[in-house]
Amino acid sequence: MSEEGRDAAADPEPMTLSMPTIRPRTQHDGGAPGAAGSGDSAAADTGSDSAVINREDIRKLEAQLIGGPRTLKRREAAAEAGVSLLSARKLWRAMGFPNLDDDAVFFTEQDREALTTVIELVRDEQLTEEAAISIMRSIGQMTDRMVVWQIEALVEEMVVQRGIPDAEARKALVAALPGLIEPLEKTLVYAWKRQMNSAVQRLALRAEAGLASHDGSASDDNPLPLARAVGFADLVSYTSLSRQMNEKTLAHMVQRFEHKCAEIISVGGGRLVKTIGDEVLFNAETPEAGAEISLALAKAFTEDDLLPAARVSLVWGRVLSRLGDIYGPTVNLASRLTSLAEPGTVLTDASTAAALRNNDKFVLIPHQPRNVRGFGEIHPVTLARGTGQGLILD
């Protein structure tokens, strides 16, 4: 029996659906299929317009999410937290809250407690006000994107599994969400702690692994403090392909692209900084880790029957990290190299190639000098697989 066959025999059958398959609604059903556990809410909402959401469901869901009724105006919430309205507004704005009139009753006791928690960190001098605002902005922006992503994923699954229209799926999700909030919240906290632990490990290892690979050129007063391997992966002919696809097919392609990138970068010990349509930006702690991720990305998309090939670049250098993004000439050069790479290949620069030269896992193929906007003449080098298997994905 093959190794794959032994694994299949040893492991229990995996769960493949997060929601039960429900037969599509027919004209004789008398209304939309209610979500499990929705009780009287779904039944009370059947009528001529099946897309109308029961307002009582919304009211109960809001109470569960924001911790109770809205009882405080903005001045009252700030006063109870013992902070000026100006300071409170800075934090609320960083979180993405809307502008409010003085008479708007918007906040709950939970809002007041959250504001007090952040303010006390500043008072105890664990954070400056500027750092607190930056951290709250990171939470606001990341959770906003995360919630939109989760809602769309749940709605899409309901549409597929239940065979119902988008609007009806959104209505059904409102009824189903109360049973999902607690497990999603627990998973979020778990993931945050795991990510924080990984960040701590990177902090501990960076000076030894990263700066040593930079040939001792790092200094404490360098304006770009972090040594990183920075890479881009860009799908070939994405624009022309997207014009030929319907919305569902395009969404599936983008989702597949992002999933593969996230998986490979994670397995390689890197960090997915962001996706920009058909392009992904990542970084890694060492040139070797960045090279392994880059080669794995190029290989994965070349072998994928449903996605076009990708151009990949890699540059080892110094970057500035701000608001979860990275900046600096290293990032800009990696972006320029992506456009020069051939489909299915990884292109790097001479400096990065020098850092990888003594590693037999990699083959380095130099090219003629090229003029690159903003950098002048550079010496591009194709990075290819040498010895070893590279990254192994489950």
Disulfide bonds with the S-S distance in Angstrom:
none
